[in-house]
Amino acid sequence: MNHSQLAKPIAALVMALGAGLAQADSTPVNLDFTGTTGSFSSYLEDGYQLTAATANGLTSTVYTQKVGKTTTVTNVTMLTSGFTFSSATPKGEFRLTSLDLDNQYTNANGNKIFGGTVTLAYTLADGVTGKTALTLDSGLGLQNFSESLGPLLSFTLTAIDTKNKSAPFQVDNITVQSVPQATAVPEPGALALLVAGVGVVATLARRRRA
């Protein structure tokens, strides 16, 4: 077998190995809290964790939402005064795609409270931090927010009502997508050197046989 005959299959093999190191994008995960009951200090679903700001600060609640004049939708949401969201995998990175929010609740005086602002504070994978305000209207029903934020290490949600006071709120359908960890793939130049080196070895071996 000559140099070119040996180099071609080796190059193909190395390229295949390099391509195998690249990881495919993950499938989005939707945390909908279905089947959840009780109060929690932390909650785990589909590889992601919510950690409450206070003890037992996450409570599953049956949420009834009116759609139009005649249709009513009932689902399970998480009622909370604040939490931190992260991957259950250490240093796991993810993108936040969307989430549903509402802060409809009854205060200590028996009054219905609506509207307000939920603050989304986040830490990016490179350590940069930031925050954004998600404004809720005064209407009934969960409101969807599309974010496309990441890669993230974590994010925190807290809320204030229309009187600028800390307030509980409902969250549902947190949709995230994990970001595969980068894996080193050989550069084309390095592959060329490897093929050339194999070719030299093959040439020396052929000369010895001669």
C-alpha positions in Angstrom: 0.0 0.0 0.0 1.5 3.4 -1.0 1.4 6.7 0.9 -1.8 8.0 -0.7 -3.6 4.7 -0.3 -2.8 4.6 3.4 -3.4 8.3 4.0 -6.9 8.5 2.5 -8.6 6.0 4.8 -6.8 7.3 7.9 -7.9 10.9 7.0 -11.5 9.7 6.6 -11.3 7.9 10.0 -9.9 11.0 11.8 -12.5 13.3 10.3 -15.2 10.9 11.4 -13.9 10.8 14.9 -13.7 14.6 15.0 -17.3 14.9 13.7 -18.4 12.5 16.4 -17.2 14.8 19.1 -19.7 17.5 18.0 -22.9 17.2 20.0 -26.4 17.8 18.5 -28.6 20.5 19.8 -30.9 19.4 22.6 -34.7 19.1 22.5 -36.5 21.9 24.4 -37.9 20.9 27.8 -41.2 22.3 29.2 -41.7 22.4 32.9 -45.4 22.4 33.4 -45.6 21.1 37.0 -48.3 18.5 36.0 -49.1 16.2 38.9 -47.3 18.4 41.4 -48.8 18.7 44.9 -47.7 20.4 48.1 -45.2 23.0 49.1 -41.4 22.8 48.5 -38.2 24.6 49.3 -36.8 23.1 46.1 -38.4 21.4 43.1 -36.8 19.2 40.4 -38.3 18.3 37.0 -36.7 17.1 33.8 -33.2 17.8 35.0 -33.9 21.4 36.2 -34.3 22.7 39.7 -36.2 25.6 41.3 -34.9 26.7 44.6 -37.2 28.9 46.6 -36.1 32.2 48.1 -37.9 31.2 51.4 -38.6 27.9 53.1 -41.4 26.0 51.4 -41.7 29.0 49.1 -42.9 27.0 46.1 -46.6 25.8 46.2 -48.4 24.0 43.5 -51.8 25.5 42.9 -54.8 24.7 40.6 -55.0 27.7 38.4 -58.3 28.5 36.5 -57.9 30.7 33.5 -60.8 32.1 31.4 -60.3 32.2 27.7 -63.0 34.3 26.1 -66.5 34.4 27.6 -67.3 30.7 27.8 -64.1 28.6 27.8 -62.2 27.9 31.1 -58.8 26.2 31.2 -57.6 24.7 34.5 -54.0 23.7 35.0 -51.3 23.4 37.7 -49.0 26.4 38.3 -46.3 27.1 40.9 -47.2 29.9 43.3 -44.1 31.5 44.7 -42.6 34.7 46.1 -39.4 34.1 44.3 -37.0 31.4 43.2 -33.7 30.6 41.4 -33.8 28.3 38.4 -30.8 26.2 37.3 -29.8 23.0 35.7 -29.5 20.0 38.1 -26.2 19.2 36.3 -23.2 21.1 37.8 -22.3 24.1 35.6 -25.0 23.0 33.2 -25.8 25.6 30.6 -29.2 26.3 29.0 -31.3 28.8 27.1 -34.5 30.2 28.4 -37.0 30.2 25.6 -40.3 31.2 27.2 -42.4 31.1 30.4 -45.9 32.0 31.5 -46.5 34.4 34.4 -49.3 35.9 36.4 -49.6 37.5 39.8 -53.3 37.2 40.4 -53.8 36.5 44.1 -55.8 37.5 47.2 -53.9 39.6 49.8 -54.3 39.5 53.6 -57.2 41.9 53.4 -59.2 39.7 51.0 -58.6 42.0 48.0 -57.7 40.6 44.6 -54.4 41.9 43.3 -53.5 42.0 39.6 -50.7 43.4 37.5 -47.2 44.4 38.6 -43.7 43.5 37.5 -41.7 40.3 37.6 -37.9 40.8 37.6 -35.8 38.3 35.7 -32.2 38.4 36.9 -29.8 36.1 35.2 -26.2 34.9 35.1 -24.8 34.0 31.7 -22.4 31.2 31.1 -19.5 33.6 30.9 -20.3 35.1 34.3 -21.9 38.3 33.0 -25.1 39.2 35.0 -28.1 41.2 34.0 -31.8 41.6 34.6 -35.0 42.5 32.7 -38.5 43.6 33.8 -41.5 41.5 32.7 -44.6 43.7 33.0 -47.9 42.0 33.7 -51.2 43.6 32.7 -54.2 43.8 34.9 -56.2 41.2 33.0 -56.9 37.6 34.1 -54.9 34.8 32.8 -51.3 33.6 32.4 -49.2 35.8 30.1 -46.6 34.3 27.9 -43.1 35.9 27.6 -40.7 34.8 24.9 -37.1 35.4 26.0 -34.5 33.5 23.9 -31.9 34.2 26.6 -28.6 32.3 27.1 -26.5 30.4 27.4 -27.3 30.7 31.1 -26.1 29.2 34.3 -29.1 30.4 36.3 -31.9 32.9 36.6 -34.0 34.3 39.4 -37.6 35.5 39.4 -39.1 38.0 41.9 -42.2 40.2 41.7 -43.6 43.4 43.0 -47.2 44.5 42.7 -48.7 47.7 41.4 -48.0 49.3 44.8 -44.3 48.5 44.5 -44.5 45.8 47.2 -43.1 42.3 47.1 -45.8 40.0 45.8 -46.3 36.3 45.1 -46.9 35.2 41.5 -47.8 32.2 39.4 -45.3 30.6 37.0 -45.9 27.8 34.5 -44.6 26.3 31.2 -40.9 27.3 31.7 -39.4 26.2 28.4 -35.6 25.8 28.3 -33.0 24.1 26.1 -29.8 22.7 27.3 -26.6 23.9 25.7 -24.1 21.0 25.0 -20.7 21.6 26.5 -18.1 22.5 23.8 -15.8 19.6 22.9 -12.5 20.2 21.3 -12.5 19.1 17.6 -9.1 18.8 15.8 -8.3 21.7 13.5 -7.8 20.9 9.8 -4.2 21.8 10.1 -3.7 19.4 12.9 -5.4 16.6 10.9 -3.1 17.3 7.9 0.0 17.0 10.1 -1.4 13.7 11.5 -2.0 12.3 8.0 1.5 13.5 6.9 3.1 11.8 9.9 1.3 8.5 9.2 2.5 8.8 5.6 6.1 9.2 6.8 5.8 6.1 9.0 4.3 4.1 6.2 7.2 5.2 3.9 9.8 4.1 6.5 8.1 0.8 7.0 8.1 0.2 3.2 11.8 1.0 2.9 12.6 -1.4 5.7 10.7 -4.2 3.9 12.6 -3.4 0.7 
